[in-house]
């Protein structure tokens, strides 16, 4: 084998040894330029909706603030509707959706199931703010860079509700902080 053949074989072999996920996975991370696949977005969005619905159910039972309970009820309704629309798209696109929460989302459920009262209210609203900021970034990216029109439109049409959820949570957080501050004086 010539040196040129050995070099060509080494380059080819090195290219094959790079894990496929090393490139594909980077596209899912915020700040990367590549678009997330429609399938991956649909699966992530479904997981997020399922987690929001479960947490909202817990919030309606464990929160002490009526504002938090009302907010949770609204989230449960909106995310149920959004998941129903997403299931229709997934069916048309032959995309399998998760049927149970992954370990990350289940750990959130487990954590919040152990809290109650004002402690629950503060932690839940803080989590909703963080979670909705992440969801908004995910949905904006898909609305702008997705490939399938149904999925892009879904992401775009869901964004106003996600932004409203974030604004509501931010407002409730301010109310909770005011109430906590007035009690500690």
NUBATI-503226 format. One record per residue (C-alpha): x, z, y. Coordinates in steps of 0.02 Angstrom, whole numbers, always signed. Last residue first. Example, Ala and Ser with C-alpha at 12.3 -4.5 7.8 and 13.67 -1.06 7.14 Angstrom:
2
+--------+--------+--------+
|      x |      z |      y |
+--------+--------+--------+
|   +684 |   +357 |    -53 |
|   +615 |   +390 |   -225 |
+--------+--------+--------+
END
This chain:
185
+--------+--------+--------+
|      x |      z |      y |
+--------+--------+--------+
|  -2064 |  +2914 |  +2162 |
|  -2057 |  +2852 |  +1983 |
|  -2240 |  +2806 |  +1979 |
|  -2228 |  +2689 |  +2130 |
|  -2081 |  +2597 |  +2054 |
|  -2168 |  +2572 |  +1888 |
|  -2321 |  +2499 |  +1975 |
|  -2216 |  +2386 |  +2084 |
|  -2112 |  +2328 |  +1935 |
|  -2269 |  +2292 |  +1834 |
|  -2344 |  +2193 |  +1978 |
|  -2184 |  +2090 |  +1996 |
|  -2182 |  +2057 |  +1809 |
|  -2363 |  +2002 |  +1818 |
|  -2318 |  +1874 |  +1952 |
|  -2171 |  +1808 |  +1850 |
|  -2282 |  +1797 |  +1696 |
|  -2414 |  +1698 |  +1791 |
|  -2284 |  +1580 |  +1862 |
|  -2209 |  +1551 |  +1689 |
|  -2381 |  +1519 |  +1612 |
|  -2421 |  +1397 |  +1753 |
|  -2259 |  +1304 |  +1718 |
|  -2303 |  +1294 |  +1534 |
|  -2478 |  +1232 |  +1576 |
|  -2409 |  +1097 |  +1693 |
|  -2279 |  +1043 |  +1561 |
|  -2402 |  +1002 |  +1422 |
|  -2446 |   +829 |  +1491 |
|  -2263 |   +777 |  +1506 |
|  -2219 |   +835 |  +1331 |
|  -2373 |   +752 |  +1257 |
|  -2338 |   +593 |  +1355 |
|  -2160 |   +587 |  +1290 |
|  -2222 |   +618 |  +1112 |
|  -2353 |   +482 |  +1119 |
|  -2233 |   +361 |  +1207 |
|  -2097 |   +379 |  +1075 |
|  -1917 |   +379 |  +1138 |
|  -1896 |   +543 |  +1228 |
|  -1782 |   +553 |  +1379 |
|  -1886 |   +607 |  +1528 |
|  -2033 |   +692 |  +1443 |
|  -1915 |   +760 |  +1310 |
|  -1797 |   +838 |  +1437 |
|  -1943 |   +909 |  +1534 |
|  -2017 |   +983 |  +1374 |
|  -1855 |  +1069 |  +1324 |
|  -1820 |  +1134 |  +1500 |
|  -1999 |  +1198 |  +1514 |
|  -1985 |  +1281 |  +1344 |
|  -1826 |  +1372 |  +1393 |
|  -1903 |  +1435 |  +1555 |
|  -2058 |  +1482 |  +1455 |
|  -1956 |  +1588 |  +1335 |
|  -1861 |  +1682 |  +1471 |
|  -2019 |  +1722 |  +1568 |
|  -2116 |  +1763 |  +1410 |
|  -1978 |  +1881 |  +1352 |
|  -1980 |  +1976 |  +1517 |
|  -2169 |  +1986 |  +1505 |
|  -2159 |  +2054 |  +1328 |
|  -2023 |  +2181 |  +1365 |
|  -2111 |  +2254 |  +1518 |
|  -2283 |  +2259 |  +1438 |
|  -2219 |  +2329 |  +1273 |
|  -2131 |  +2474 |  +1361 |
|  -2290 |  +2502 |  +1462 |
|  -2394 |  +2525 |  +1306 |
|  -2329 |  +2477 |  +1135 |
|  -2175 |  +2420 |  +1042 |
|  -2145 |  +2403 |   +855 |
|  -2239 |  +2239 |   +834 |
|  -2134 |  +2170 |   +976 |
|  -1974 |  +2180 |   +875 |
|  -2049 |  +2108 |   +716 |
|  -2126 |  +1962 |   +809 |
|  -1961 |  +1928 |   +897 |
|  -1870 |  +1935 |   +729 |
|  -1996 |  +1809 |   +662 |
|  -1947 |  +1688 |   +800 |
|  -1763 |  +1693 |   +753 |
|  -1798 |  +1695 |   +565 |
|  -1904 |  +1536 |   +571 |
|  -2091 |  +1548 |   +587 |
|  -2204 |  +1475 |   +456 |
|  -2289 |  +1309 |   +421 |
|  -2158 |  +1200 |   +503 |
|  -2218 |  +1027 |   +551 |
|  -2185 |   +870 |   +452 |
|  -2179 |   +712 |   +558 |
|  -2274 |   +561 |   +493 |
|  -2295 |   +490 |   +671 |
|  -2485 |   +488 |   +666 |
|  -2491 |   +660 |   +585 |
|  -2362 |   +730 |   +706 |
|  -2466 |   +666 |   +851 |
|  -2623 |   +752 |   +786 |
|  -2524 |   +911 |   +750 |
|  -2460 |   +910 |   +929 |
|  -2637 |   +904 |   +998 |
|  -2685 |  +1054 |   +891 |
|  -2525 |  +1143 |   +942 |
|  -2567 |  +1119 |  +1126 |
|  -2743 |  +1186 |  +1101 |
|  -2678 |  +1341 |  +1010 |
|  -2543 |  +1361 |  +1143 |
|  -2673 |  +1361 |  +1281 |
|  -2792 |  +1483 |  +1196 |
|  -2657 |  +1606 |  +1142 |
|  -2574 |  +1597 |  +1310 |
|  -2738 |  +1636 |  +1399 |
|  -2768 |  +1786 |  +1286 |
|  -2591 |  +1845 |  +1318 |
|  -2617 |  +1835 |  +1505 |
|  -2778 |  +1934 |  +1491 |
|  -2688 |  +2068 |  +1389 |
|  -2543 |  +2073 |  +1512 |
|  -2663 |  +2089 |  +1660 |
|  -2759 |  +2225 |  +1567 |
|  -2598 |  +2325 |  +1559 |
|  -2570 |  +2437 |  +1408 |
|  -2511 |  +2301 |  +1289 |
|  -2519 |  +2330 |  +1101 |
|  -2673 |  +2237 |  +1039 |
|  -2683 |  +2087 |  +1155 |
|  -2494 |  +2079 |  +1154 |
|  -2489 |  +2063 |   +964 |
|  -2605 |  +1914 |   +970 |
|  -2503 |  +1838 |  +1110 |
|  -2346 |  +1860 |  +1006 |
|  -2424 |  +1762 |   +863 |
|  -2485 |  +1622 |   +977 |
|  -2319 |  +1610 |  +1067 |
|  -2227 |  +1601 |   +900 |
|  -2337 |  +1460 |   +837 |
|  -2319 |  +1364 |  +1000 |
|  -2129 |  +1381 |   +995 |
|  -2119 |  +1324 |   +815 |
|  -2229 |  +1174 |   +854 |
|  -2120 |  +1129 |  +1003 |
|  -1963 |  +1139 |   +895 |
|  -2040 |  +1027 |   +761 |
|  -2106 |   +901 |   +887 |
|  -1937 |   +898 |   +976 |
|  -1843 |   +869 |   +814 |
|  -1957 |   +725 |   +766 |
|  -1947 |   +646 |   +938 |
|  -1758 |   +648 |   +926 |
|  -1669 |   +745 |  +1061 |
|  -1598 |   +633 |  +1194 |
|  -1411 |   +628 |  +1222 |
|  -1337 |   +692 |  +1385 |
|  -1303 |   +870 |  +1336 |
|  -1351 |  +1007 |  +1459 |
|  -1473 |  +1092 |  +1344 |
|  -1428 |  +1077 |  +1159 |
|  -1525 |   +960 |  +1048 |
|  -1405 |   +815 |  +1070 |
|  -1262 |   +922 |  +1010 |
|  -1344 |   +936 |   +840 |
|  -1330 |   +749 |   +807 |
|  -1144 |   +742 |   +843 |
|  -1072 |   +882 |   +740 |
|  -1223 |   +870 |   +626 |
|  -1148 |   +721 |   +535 |
|   -995 |   +822 |   +489 |
|   -832 |   +730 |   +528 |
|   -753 |   +691 |   +360 |
|   -808 |   +510 |   +359 |
|   -715 |   +471 |   +520 |
|   -558 |   +552 |   +453 |
|   -570 |   +443 |   +297 |
|   -584 |   +283 |   +399 |
|   -437 |   +330 |   +509 |
|   -332 |   +378 |   +357 |
|   -379 |   +216 |   +266 |
|   -330 |   +111 |   +417 |
|   -164 |   +204 |   +431 |
|   -128 |   +182 |   +246 |
|   -168 |     -4 |   +258 |
|    -50 |    -23 |   +407 |
|    +87 |    +73 |   +315 |
|    +69 |    -47 |   +170 |
|     +0 |     +0 |     +0 |
+--------+--------+--------+
END
